[in-house]
Amino acid sequence: MNKTKIDFKKLIITIITFFCSIAFLLPFIWMLSTSFKIEADVFNFPIQWLPERWNAASNYKEVWFGDYPFYLYYWNSIKVAVLTTLVSCTVSSLAAYGFSKVRFPAGKWLFFIVLATYMVPPQASLVPQFLLFRSMGLFDSHLGLILLGSFSVLGTFMLRQFFMGIHTDLIEAAKIDGAGHWKIFWIIALPIVRPAVATYAILRFIWTWNDYQNPLIFLRTDSLYTIQLAMQKFTTINGEFYTLMMAAAVSAILPLLIVFIIGQKQVIEGIALGGVKG
């Protein structure tokens, strides 16, 4: 009897969750449907979720190969996002291991100082960063944009918590066998926290891909624009054409969906690892 009651409650929760999921997905479904339509059918009532007259080829051709070719801005965004993610994961992993497993004088105080910088709003450091990057010749370049996102206090703090969950006996046993810190980090520690690193990599990629502020300030040349700046310009010019704007929006979020679908297993493992850590 008790089991039937529990199953009934789970069924109710599942049904509610299902309808909530549909409600959250409706804007995306409308956006996808609109990108396939002709402009005259966008605001038909009732809504035509499945277009009667298809114009997807023309809409997406204009987005990808029109006056503002998305293939160029896609390449710029992919290059910046991938390189930023690789560098940030490397730096954050090494820093996290150092702060959690390497004993050195004032190590805890240094970590607190690093952590304290997270309380400074990013907008407060924009002017000094702008002046510094311009003096170093990194202004209006992808290299400068990559360096801006390559050092993350949040990533270091997040990964440090997972490295701290590695039992000290493993580290001591490796030291007895003659392994140095680099070998311990690469062969023992990093594979254990791999789901956490993968989770941070996905988050870092998404943050970099969606970043609008830094490209807006540190890029001036149109050919260097990332997808977010391209979207802003594209909507300014084609603001009255909803089919083109929705096709551009679908194109802009497609890589994020692919990355999440590929990496969702790692995200779940990272959450599970955090839940049983310690």
C-alpha positions, 0 to 999 in steps of 0.5 A: 500500500505504501509502495503504491502511494509512493509510485502515485506521488512520483507519477504526479511529479513526473507529469508536472515536470513534463508539462513544465518542460514543455512550457520551457521548450515552447519558445525554442520550438517557436523559434525553430519553426519560425526560422523555417517559414516565410515572413507572411506566415510568422504571426498566423493565428493559431500558431503553425508549429509545422510550417505549411510553406517552407523557406528554410533554405533561403533564410539560412542561406542569407544568415550564413552567406549574406552581408554578415556571413555567419560562417566567418563569425562562427569560426572566430567564436569557435577559435576563441571559445575552444582555446580559452577553454583549453587554457583556462582548464589547464591553468585552473587545474594546475592552480587547484592541485597546487592549492590543495595538495602542495604544501608551501609557506603562506599557501592558504593566505595566497589562496584567500587573496586569489579568492578575494579577487572574485569579489571585484566586479568584472566591470571595475577592471575593464578600464585598466584591462583596456589600457594594459592590452592596448599598451601590449598590442593585444587590443583588437585581437583574438589573442587578447580575448583568449587571455581575458577568459583564460584565468578563472578564480571560480574555476580554480576554486571549483576544481580545488574542492574536487582535488581536496576530495582525493585521499592523501594516502594516494598522494603519499603512496605515489611519493614513496614510489618516487613520483613527483608532483607533475606525475602525481597530477597527470597520472593520479589526480587528474583522471580522478577529477576528470568529470569535474574538469569536463563540467568546468570545460563545458561551463567555460565554453558556454560562458565564452561563447555567450560573452558579449561584453569583452568582444564589444570592448576589445574588438574593433575589426568586423572580420574579428567579430564573434557570433554575439557581436554578429547577432547584434549587427544582424538584428539591427539590419534585419530587425523587421524580418523575424524569419531571418532573426530566428534562423540566426538565433538557431544558428547561434545556439546550435553549438551550445546544444551540441556541446551539452548533448556530448558532455551531459554524461560528464556533467552528471558524473561531476555532480555525482562526484561532488555529492559523494566527495569526502 
